[in-house]
Amino acid sequence: MTDGYAVTAGQVCDICACRIARRCVNLAPMITPHTIAVLGLGRMGGAIATRLAAHDWDVVGWTRSGRTAGAVQMADDPNEAVAKADLVLLALFDGPACQQVLDDVRASLRPDTIVLNTSTIAPAEASRLARQVGPSYVHAPLLGSVPAAATGTLHILAAADQDVLDRVRPVLDTLGTVRRVDDASSAAALKLIANNSLAGAVLALRDSLGQADALGLPRSHVLDVLELGQLGGLVARKRRFLLGESPAATAEFTIGALAKDMALLADATHTPSRSAAALADTPAPAEADIAAAATVPAVEDAVLAPLRAYIRGHATGDPTHFRDAFLPTAHVEGVRDGAFVSWRLEEYCALFTGRPAPDEATRSRRIDTVDVHGTVANATMTLSHGADTFTDIFLLVRADDGWRIANKAYHRHT
């Protein structure tokens, strides 16, 4: 029974003439939700629940982890929380968690209950949930982290029918600024794109800090300057993490969550993501704040060792350095004098005389990229040798005695 309307499966709705499978949003009175069930009380869910409760919403929370959120009333069972709610707010880690929790509470959802999903999930997952829940589903991913949730300054990408969005607008306005999006899939996709730019900024910051460390520059001075540039907003927000002044327990947005989002984007676009790989291979705990991904070395020295030995081989002409750099089974392949060549290591070493090239003083070599994937890595290098420029591409593996080059392919630019 909902405000005088009784509904049963298969009944035709007198208001909108739809065939009711279980619930019809048009039966609900156009009033603002008062009781809110927040399912998921992690960092963001807890901040959201606390913010809503502090602004006089009647909030009941539930989480699988048993975590609590300030003075928010807790339910032992999600069905208990949902049965009392006009609005069910999901703040869960991923799409499978959203699906599981909604499946668990589906029978307890009242006909007039709105489901507001703030979780970051794949576009296809958002579309599926929207179809399953029906017109009372609002997909509303959030731009911003815990501090923005606590202060009500989130940016919210909300996709829903206008009448449903109007009903939840006061709740969303308590949390931040609303930008309406056409559909659930687009809202989910836009959130992933926003996080992709964040991942790029984190990795750019990592590179800048690594170069600054190599130059021996004081971290505080470097951050002062970086705040003046394109990375300024990120540096300002994460400065206490970047200076090691904030413990890992206070993480606002974790490396694991951002890596998960980048993997979702790569899956949705069928395009490999350098950000996803770089974050997944970051030598820092997944539960650490994303700032930790910017403070660890971009590449461990052990991976660079064979590449530096390779550079020494070219600089000195001494093939001993190549034997240190390569595995004995390695091959070097490319096009030489118009013909494809594939040299075994000793054949390659025989090309060197043991003396530097006559124009060595004018030559240069630069490591351009190194991407580590567990026990394998790939790298690129640019060699400027007189009138010729070479692009070398390396496959490296971690053997028992350290990293070695397994194979090299090159392209000669003349």
Secondary structure, DSSP 8 states (H G I E B T S, - for coil): -BTTB---TT-B-TTT--B-SS--GGGS-S----EEEEE--SHHHHHHHHHHHHTT-EEEEE-TT----TT-EE-SSHHHHHHT-SEEEE--SSHHHHHHHHHHHGGG--TT-EEEE-----HHHHHHHHHHH-TTEEE--EES-HHHHHHT-EEEEEBS-HHHHHHHHHHHHHHEEEEE-SSHHHHHHHHHHHHHHHHHHHHHHHHHHHHHHHTT--HHHHHHHHTTSTTHHHHHHHHHHHTT-S-GGG-SSBHHHHHHHHHHHHHHHT---HHHHHHHT-SS-TTSBTHHHHHS-SS-HHHHHHHHHHHHHHHH--THHHHHHEEEEEEEEEEETTEEEEEEHHHHHTT--SS--TTGGG-EEEEEEEEEETTEEEEEEEEEETTEEEEEEEEEEEETTEEEEEEEEEEEE-
